[in-house]
Amino acid sequence: MSEAASVGRAAVPRGVWRRSAARNRLAVAALLAILAVVLVALAAPLLPLADPDTVDTPNRLRPPLTPGHVLGTDEFGRDLLSRLIWGARVSLLAGAGAASAAMLVGVGLGIAAGYYGGVTETVIMRLTDILMAFPYILLAIAIVAGLGPGLRNAMIAIAIVGFPFYTRLVRSVVLSVRAREFVEAAHALGSPDPLILLRHVVPHLLSPVIVAFSLDVGAKILATSGLSFLGLGTQPPTADWGSMLATGRQFVILSPHVVLLPGLAIFAIVLALNLVGDALRDLLDPRTRPA
Amino acid sequence: MGRYLLRRLLHLGPVLLGVSLIVFLVLHLTPGDPAEVMLGSQATQEDLTRLRAQLGLDRPLHVQYARWIGQVLRGDLGRSLWMKRPVLTEVMERFKATLLLTASALVLSTVGGIALGIGAATRANSLLDRLSTVASLFGASMPVFWLGIVLMVIFSLWLGWLPASGMFAPYGGGGARDLLAHLVLPAVTLAAASVTIVARLTRSAMLDVLGQDYVRTARAKGATEWAVVVRHALKNALIPIVTVVGVQAGYLLGGAVLTETVFAWPGVGTLVVQGILARDVPLVQGSVLVIASTFVLINLAVDVLYACLDPRIRYE
């Protein structure tokens, strides 16, 4: 393994993960909770759940613990537990998908800007400057206005407003790595650019990008839920935590649970993701790592 | 300072031009025809042709942009297709409400955040410090629209202390007291996440400063704790705090869209959402341009304030 790769990959010495996990039990519990939610969401078609879209108006707005409906029903009599679990698939996919797309585009552009410099860097960085001159959610709303409401378009919009953050982060790391001796040595030995990037530059990006991504998934779940809440994301009758909240709020006086439950679901999953992200940052940043 | 200000002002032009270009492109370059988006899939070919000609959509893109930006520079943001009124008139009427909400939330988050941050820093590891850590984690994780609904349920519907929505009571309202009562819940909702961010940053900046030699000297001279914290420590911790408050001002301006929707606050945020759902491109375009330009101007103000507080910046 090259020096650069070894520096990047051996960032966390053996034993530190175990010690850190013991210190940060809350983050481990949060990670287990996230895994449980993901597993349940993935297994939704196999679980003995009511159809999330079947309307049963005689049984509308039933409170939690009603026989046959553990978490009650919504304004159309649809089973809330089932809609929350099926909605988890959409909400988690939207958040993770938007964050992944933002990360991939941002990292690619950041590498190009930092490594090649010159006109490439100027064009990319001015674009990120201008995109960052907008309030985050407002630009996403404007993009959805152009593309039309819908989950896929909401994800694209959130990814577009999210990538400049990764571009700036990655460019600054690449700029510092590019000036190091091992990159100069690789150049002198005649290594082609893709090989230098893959073997000597990318390993240095892993820690900062992993930390940024782990904190970003939660933010993207909040953002996509926000668009769905405004009626610009997931469209009815598909269940999604943000749109469940939006439609349920008209009935909040009669049945607060139709609003409280999807909101709690968003809050809990984003809180868990932030706890894990904070713990990862502490672990991967040598300055805050436990001795 | 004059040269610094001039340089920042010269930088403003290209940024505003870039912002206008992005606003124009996202609504015109995206797949699909804006005329189709506005009229829906049921529109006839004649309707589409007429609307394209009316809005100049049948011309090349750069001609459309040049025409639009020329109108914008003359103070004409076009005409709303849905409201049948000039976009600028509509946006400016609503903009006052958005500014009032954003400014109130900014004052709440700045004053509350700095007070909490000072409390946490001067009593590090106390109950207050731990509570502020938990609050900052909760603030970053809570959907603002959900918090708004929960506060509305508790304080309007259950306790009946505050009005649930709107800016004034529909009957017999209109005074400053009525406005203030309607403002409390949206402003608190919008400020909630920002308070925790400002508090955490104030705490860390204050902890850095409180460990400096000149703070020890001030204490050794017999200065009161209040004078040490406010005159010696806070003054020097203000630079990072001003930066984060500036960033929060922009965040609040964007976040106002969601908060306004929850509380039916008649601001530009609700106008944008209504414009999108009504497929009114000129209205959305004009509203987004006004908010984004305000955001750019806020960033400029923060940079200038930053240079006033720290002379090193303007000499760079």
Interface residues (C-beta under 8 A of the other chain):
Chain A: R126 D129 I130 L131 A133 F134 P135 Y136 I137 L138 L139 I141 A142 I143 V144 A145 G146 L147 G148 P149 G218 L222 S225 G226 F229 L230 G231 L232 G242 L245 R249 V252 I253 P256 V259 L260 G263 I266 F267 V270 L271 N274 L275 D278
Chain B: V15 G18 V19 L21 I22 V23 V26 L27 H28 L29 T30 P31 G32 P34 V37 L137 F138 A140 S141 M142 P143 V144 F145 W146 I149 V150 M152 V153 L157 G250 Y251 L253 G254 G255 V257 L258 T261 V262 V272 V273 G275 I276 L277 V281 V284 V288 I291 A292 F295 V296 N299
